[in-house]
């Protein structure tokens, strides 16, 4: 199950900051997963050594929809999800935000070339 577990990276400002400062990466994981399965999946898929795994569960939020000119109200819930905060060994890197950093580096070099002309 470790290589087939879908680890969807949570891309946010908080996740980006954690990955830069503390070697902690955030993933959205399936609801039935636990710390051991997440650790094994990350180690198998990214070839890094995992120090620590914390899991948080975010329940779905209640939502309501008004239909038929405001006469009928339908109540329901958004789908909840589970997040895993994975701490890796110092020096190991998971290239989640690599493409964004490459684009920033390309933008800086292109700007420097334009200024040099």
C-alpha positions in Angstrom: 0.0 0.0 0.0 2.9 2.3 0.6 3.7 3.0 -3.1 0.1 3.1 -4.1 -1.0 5.5 -1.3 -1.7 8.9 -2.9 0.2 11.6 -1.2 -1.2 14.9 -2.4 1.0 17.8 -1.3 -0.8 20.6 0.5 0.4 23.8 -1.2 -0.1 26.8 1.0 2.0 29.6 2.5 2.2 27.7 5.8 3.3 24.5 4.1 5.9 26.4 2.1 7.3 28.1 5.2 7.5 24.8 7.1 9.4 23.2 4.2 11.9 26.0 4.1 12.5 26.5 7.8 11.9 23.2 9.6 12.2 20.4 7.0 8.5 19.6 7.5 6.3 18.7 4.5 2.5 18.7 4.5 0.5 16.1 2.5 -3.2 15.3 2.2 -3.6 11.6 2.9 -6.5 9.1 2.7 -8.8 8.9 5.6 -7.9 5.4 6.6 -4.1 6.0 6.8 -2.1 6.2 10.0 1.4 7.5 11.0 3.2 4.2 10.2 1.7 3.9 6.7 2.3 7.6 5.9 6.0 7.2 7.0 6.5 4.1 4.9 4.9 5.7 1.9 7.0 8.9 2.1 10.2 6.9 2.5 9.4 4.6 -0.4 8.2 7.3 -2.8 10.7 10.1 -2.1 13.8 8.1 -0.9 14.2 10.2 2.3 14.4 9.2 6.0 11.4 10.4 8.1 11.9 11.5 11.7 8.4 12.4 12.7 4.8 12.2 11.5 1.9 14.2 12.9 -1.6 13.8 11.6 -4.5 16.2 11.8 -8.1 15.6 10.8 -10.2 18.4 9.4 -13.9 17.6 9.4 -16.2 18.8 6.7 -17.9 22.2 7.1 -21.6 22.5 7.0 -23.0 24.2 3.8 -26.5 25.1 2.7 -27.9 25.6 -0.8 -31.1 27.5 -1.6 -33.1 26.2 -4.5 -36.4 27.1 -6.3 -36.5 30.8 -5.7 -35.5 30.6 -2.0 -38.4 28.3 -0.9 -36.3 25.2 -0.5 -33.1 25.0 1.6 -30.9 21.9 1.2 -28.3 21.3 4.0 -25.2 19.2 3.6 -21.5 19.0 4.4 -18.3 19.5 2.5 -16.0 16.5 2.4 -13.4 16.4 5.3 -9.8 15.5 4.8 -6.7 14.3 6.7 -3.3 16.1 6.7 0.1 14.6 7.6 2.9 16.8 8.7 6.1 14.8 7.8 9.4 15.8 9.3 12.4 14.5 7.4 16.1 14.2 8.4 18.3 17.3 8.2 19.7 17.5 4.7 17.0 15.5 2.9 14.8 17.4 0.5 11.4 16.6 -1.1 11.1 18.6 -4.3 7.5 19.8 -3.9 8.1 23.5 -4.5 11.1 23.0 -6.9 9.2 24.2 -10.0 8.2 27.5 -8.3 11.8 28.1 -7.2 13.1 27.4 -10.7 10.6 29.8 -12.2 11.7 32.5 -9.7 15.3 31.9 -10.6 14.6 32.0 -14.3 12.7 35.3 -13.8 15.6 36.9 -11.9 18.1 35.9 -14.5 16.0 37.1 -17.4 15.4 40.4 -15.6 19.2 40.7 -15.0 19.9 40.1 -18.7 17.3 42.7 -19.8 18.9 45.3 -17.4 22.4 44.5 -18.7 21.4 45.4 -22.3 
